[in-house]
Amino acid sequence: MKNLVLNYLLKNFLKTFLMFVLITYSFGMILNLFEEIEFFKNINVSILKPLMLTSIFVPSMVIKLLPFIIFISSMWFMIKIRNNKDLLTLKVYGYSNIKIFFILALTSFILGWLILIVVNPITSSMVKYYEKTKSQYARDIDHLVTFNNNGLWIKENLESGDRVITALKTEKLKLYDVTIFHFNDSYNLKEKIFADEVNIESNEWKLNGVIIFELIDGVFKRSKFDTYNIKSIYDYEKITSLFNNSDTMSFLDLIIDYKRLLKSGYNERFLTQSLHTMLSLPFFLFLMTAIASILTMNTLKKSDNLRFIILGLITSVLVYYFKDLSVALGQTDRIPLALSIWAPIIALSLFTFIGVLQINEK
């Protein structure tokens, strides 16, 4: 009988969770589809293209919203079993509030790890395909920055022509083995610059170990400088920000290839934030389910669902802004970045501990 009751709890809880995931996915499809249609409105593609791109982009958005999805779905499930007297029946079979609480919260915790290990690598690959496909249709390509197997490539549109910059190696604020090509409006090469090292901390790039080949009267003349400066629209912060999309990196990528990603030029703070954010997901799911249980298990009396819906929305908004504020403090170095991600978890854990003691007495 106990196994039957446990199966009932898990089956209906997961069913409710999946229902809210599908609802969120559907709303995401509708909202994002308008954005994709706007992007492709002047491009000769069928409606299937924006529909396909929307369908592969929205799952990553749903994962970001999982703490709030599981909070609302947990509240809905708990209100439902309380109002139809199933909660009272569960108590008759020996399932106390604290036992039901731990069953649901631990299910959410395990679900979080399954999503990180199984689902997240799939959604990150989908986002990579999404960005790659959209970049092929992008109309503004006067400026371009990309990483590939040959290092860093940058294209800039200048008043006198175009500039193409390549670097075989990147390391924090510096580029190494750099080659800079300057082209005129007809895209004919007019200058070629070689540099051993380039500091890109600001828009005023500082080149060291420089050799310049400049086209003068149809002949390339060679000049050598210890140092040389050029102005660019890019600096270190702007270049790294272009690749700060955590949706394209899976949890397994960050765990297995963390050092390789650093060597590839990714910002260490960005990687640290992404890793800790993903690691905190199962704990967030556990706590949001716990809070939903605490709010709804204080009584067995049938109550107005609207009151709990409003309470759930207010709680979600407060948690969201508290989490956002904490991360902002970490990004501005007011507190350590890792602590800023885990601070909401710690605060919610204290609230949950007090709430568990209360519902255990019911």
C-alpha positions in Angstrom: 0.0 0.0 0.0 2.9 2.4 0.8 4.4 1.9 -2.6 1.0 2.6 -4.2 0.7 5.8 -2.2 4.3 6.8 -3.1 3.6 6.1 -6.8 0.5 8.2 -6.6 2.4 11.2 -5.2 5.3 11.0 -7.7 3.1 10.3 -10.7 0.7 13.2 -10.1 3.4 15.6 -8.9 5.5 15.0 -12.1 2.4 15.1 -14.3 1.5 18.6 -12.8 5.1 19.7 -13.3 5.2 18.6 -17.0 1.8 20.3 -17.6 3.3 23.7 -16.4 6.4 23.1 -18.4 4.3 22.6 -21.6 2.2 25.7 -20.7 5.5 27.8 -20.3 6.9 26.3 -23.5 3.7 27.2 -25.4 3.7 30.8 -24.2 7.4 31.0 -25.0 6.7 29.8 -28.5 4.1 32.4 -29.1 6.1 35.3 -27.7 9.4 34.3 -29.4 7.8 33.5 -32.7 6.8 37.2 -33.2 10.4 38.2 -32.6 11.6 35.7 -35.2 9.0 36.7 -37.7 10.1 40.3 -37.3 13.8 39.3 -37.9 12.9 37.4 -41.1 10.2 39.8 -42.4 12.5 41.2 -45.2 14.3 37.9 -45.9 13.0 35.4 -48.4 12.3 32.3 -46.1 9.3 30.3 -45.4 7.3 30.5 -42.1 8.9 27.1 -41.2 12.3 28.8 -40.6 11.2 31.1 -37.7 8.9 28.4 -36.4 11.8 25.9 -36.3 14.2 28.4 -34.7 11.7 29.3 -32.1 11.1 25.6 -31.2 14.8 25.0 -30.6 15.4 28.2 -28.7 12.6 28.1 -26.2 13.7 25.0 -24.3 16.8 26.8 -23.0 14.5 29.6 -21.8 12.3 27.1 -20.0 15.3 25.7 -18.1 16.1 29.2 -16.8 12.5 29.5 -15.5 12.5 26.0 -13.9 12.7 27.2 -10.3 9.5 29.3 -10.8 7.8 26.6 -12.9 8.4 24.0 -10.2 7.3 26.4 -7.5 3.9 27.2 -9.2 3.4 23.5 -10.2 4.2 22.4 -6.6 1.7 24.9 -5.1 -0.9 23.8 -7.7 -0.4 20.1 -6.8 -0.5 20.7 -3.1 -3.7 22.8 -3.3 -5.3 20.2 -5.4 -4.7 17.3 -3.1 -5.7 19.4 -0.1 -8.9 20.6 -1.6 -10.0 17.1 -2.8 -9.1 15.6 0.7 -6.3 13.5 -0.8 -3.9 15.1 1.7 -6.1 13.9 4.6 -6.1 10.4 3.1 -2.3 10.4 2.8 -2.1 11.2 6.5 -4.4 8.3 7.3 -1.9 6.0 5.5 1.0 7.4 7.7 2.3 10.1 5.4 3.0 13.1 7.6 3.5 16.7 6.3 7.3 16.3 6.8 7.3 13.0 4.8 5.3 14.4 1.9 7.5 17.5 2.0 10.8 15.5 1.7 9.3 13.2 -1.0 8.4 16.2 -3.3 11.5 18.3 -2.5 13.9 15.4 -3.1 12.1 14.5 -6.3 12.7 18.1 -7.5 16.4 17.9 -6.4 16.9 14.7 -8.4 15.0 16.2 -11.3 17.4 19.1 -11.3 20.5 16.9 -11.7 18.8 14.9 -14.5 18.1 18.2 -16.3 21.7 19.3 -15.9 23.3 16.1 -17.0 20.8 14.9 -19.7 18.7 17.8 -20.9 21.1 20.7 -20.7 23.7 19.3 -23.2 20.9 18.9 -25.7 19.4 22.4 -25.2 22.9 24.0 -25.4 23.5 22.3 -28.7 20.2 23.6 -29.9 21.1 27.2 -28.9 24.4 26.8 -30.8 22.6 25.8 -33.9 20.1 28.6 -33.4 22.8 31.3 -33.2 24.7 29.8 -36.1 21.6 29.7 -38.3 20.6 33.3 -37.4 24.1 34.6 -38.0 23.9 33.4 -41.6 20.9 35.7 -42.2 22.2 38.7 -40.2 22.3 41.8 -42.4 24.8 43.9 -40.4 28.1 42.2 -40.9 30.3 45.3 -41.2 31.7 44.3 -37.8 32.4 40.6 -37.0 34.2 38.8 -34.2 34.5 35.0 -34.1 36.6 32.2 -32.5 37.5 29.1 -34.5 40.3 26.5 -34.8 42.6 29.2 -36.2 42.2 31.5 -33.2 40.5 34.9 -33.0 39.2 36.7 -36.1 37.9 40.3 -36.1 36.6 42.4 -38.9 36.1 46.1 -38.6 34.6 48.6 -41.1 36.7 51.8 -41.2 36.1 55.1 -43.0 39.0 54.3 -45.3 38.2 50.7 -45.9 38.2 47.5 -43.9 40.4 45.9 -41.3 40.8 42.2 -40.6 42.6 41.1 -37.5 43.7 37.5 -36.7 45.4 36.2 -33.5 46.6 32.7 -33.0 46.5 32.8 -29.2 44.5 34.8 -26.6 45.3 35.1 -23.0 43.3 37.5 -20.7 44.0 41.1 -21.9 46.5 40.1 -24.6 46.6 38.7 -28.1 49.6 36.8 -29.4 51.0 36.2 -33.0 48.7 38.9 -34.4 48.3 39.8 -38.1 46.4 42.9 -39.1 45.3 43.5 -42.7 44.1 47.0 -43.9 42.1 47.1 -47.2 40.9 50.0 -49.2 37.3 50.6 -50.4 38.0 48.3 -53.4 39.1 45.6 -50.9 42.7 45.7 -52.2 45.4 45.2 -49.5 47.2 48.4 -48.6 48.9 47.5 -45.3 49.9 44.5 -43.4 51.0 44.5 -39.7 52.6 41.7 -37.7 52.8 42.0 -33.9 54.2 39.5 -31.4 51.8 40.8 -28.7 48.9 43.2 -28.4 47.3 44.6 -25.3 43.6 45.1 -25.8 42.6 46.4 -22.4 41.3 49.6 -24.0 40.2 50.8 -27.4 43.8 52.1 -27.8 45.5 48.8 -28.7 49.2 48.6 -27.8 51.3 46.5 -30.1 54.7 45.1 -29.3 57.3 43.6 -31.6 55.8 45.2 -34.7 56.6 44.8 -38.4 54.6 46.8 -40.9 54.4 46.3 -44.7 52.8 49.4 -46.3 52.0 49.7 -50.0 53.7 52.8 -51.4 53.8 53.4 -55.2 52.9 49.8 -55.9 55.7 48.4 -53.6 55.4 47.1 -50.0 57.9 48.9 -47.8 58.9 47.3 -44.5 59.1 49.2 -41.2 59.9 47.9 -37.8 58.8 49.3 -34.4 59.2 48.1 -30.8 55.8 49.6 -30.0 52.9 50.8 -32.1 49.3 51.9 -31.3 46.1 51.5 -33.3 42.5 52.4 -32.4 39.8 49.8 -32.5 36.0 49.8 -31.7 36.8 46.7 -29.7 38.4 46.2 -26.3 38.8 43.2 -24.1 35.5 43.7 -22.3 33.5 44.1 -25.5 35.1 41.1 -27.2 34.5 38.8 -24.3 30.9 40.0 -23.8 30.1 38.8 -27.4 30.8 35.2 -26.2 29.2 35.5 -22.8 26.1 33.3 -23.7 25.9 30.6 -21.1 23.1 28.9 -23.1 25.6 27.7 -25.6 27.7 25.9 -23.0 26.4 22.9 -21.2 27.0 21.9 -17.6 29.2 19.0 -18.8 31.2 21.4 -21.0 32.0 23.6 -18.0 32.9 20.6 -15.8 35.0 18.7 -18.3 36.5 21.5 -20.5 36.8 24.4 -18.0 40.5 24.9 -18.5 40.2 24.6 -22.3 37.5 27.2 -22.4 39.8 29.6 -20.3 42.6 29.0 -22.8 40.3 29.7 -25.7 39.7 33.2 -24.4 36.5 32.9 -22.4 36.3 35.2 -19.4 37.1 33.4 -16.1 34.4 35.4 -14.2 31.8 34.5 -16.8 32.7 30.8 -16.6 32.7 30.8 -12.8 29.3 32.5 -12.8 27.9 30.1 -15.3 29.2 27.0 -13.5 27.9 28.0 -10.1 24.5 29.1 -11.6 24.1 25.6 -13.1 25.3 23.9 -9.9 22.8 25.8 -7.9 19.8 24.7 -10.0 19.0 21.4 -8.2 19.2 23.2 -4.8 16.9 26.0 -6.1 14.4 23.4 -7.3 14.5 21.7 -3.9 14.0 24.9 -2.0 11.2 26.3 -4.3 9.3 23.0 -3.9 9.9 23.2 -0.2 8.6 26.8 0.0 5.5 25.8 -2.0 4.8 22.9 0.4 5.3 25.1 3.5 2.9 27.7 2.2 0.1 25.2 1.4 0.4 22.6 4.1 -0.3 24.7 7.1 -3.9 23.6 7.1 -6.2 20.9 5.8 -9.1 23.3 5.2 -10.3 23.9 1.7 -9.4 27.4 0.7 -9.6 29.9 -2.2 -7.1 29.0 -4.9 -6.9 32.7 -6.1 -5.3 33.7 -2.8 -2.6 31.1 -3.2 -2.0 32.0 -6.8 -1.5 35.6 -5.9 0.8 34.6 -3.0 2.7 32.3 -5.3 3.2 35.1 -7.9 4.4 37.6 -5.2 6.8 35.0 -3.8 8.2 34.3 -7.3 8.8 38.0 -8.0 10.5 38.5 -4.6 12.8 35.5 -5.1 13.6 36.6 -8.6 14.6 40.1 -7.6 16.5 38.9 -4.6 18.5 36.5 -6.8 19.1 39.2 -9.4 20.2 41.7 -6.8 22.6 39.2 -5.2 24.2 38.4 -8.6 24.5 42.1 -9.4 26.4 42.6 -6.1 28.8 39.8 -7.1 29.3 41.2 -10.6 30.3 44.6 -9.2 32.7 43.0 -6.7 30.7 44.0 -3.6 30.7 40.4 -2.5 32.5 37.4 -4.0 30.9 36.2 -7.2 30.4 32.6 -6.1 28.8 33.8 -2.8 26.4 36.1 -4.7 25.0 33.0 -6.5 24.7 30.9 -3.4 23.5 33.6 -1.1 19.8 33.3 -2.2 20.1 29.5 -1.6 21.4 30.0 1.9 18.7 32.6 2.7 15.9 30.4 1.4 17.4 27.4 3.3 17.0 29.3 6.6 13.4 30.2 5.7 12.7 26.6 4.7 14.2 25.2 7.9 11.9 27.4 10.0 8.9 26.5 7.8 9.6 22.8 8.1 9.5 23.0 11.9 6.1 24.7 11.6 4.5 22.2 9.2 5.9 19.3 11.2 3.8 20.4 14.1 0.6 20.3 12.1 
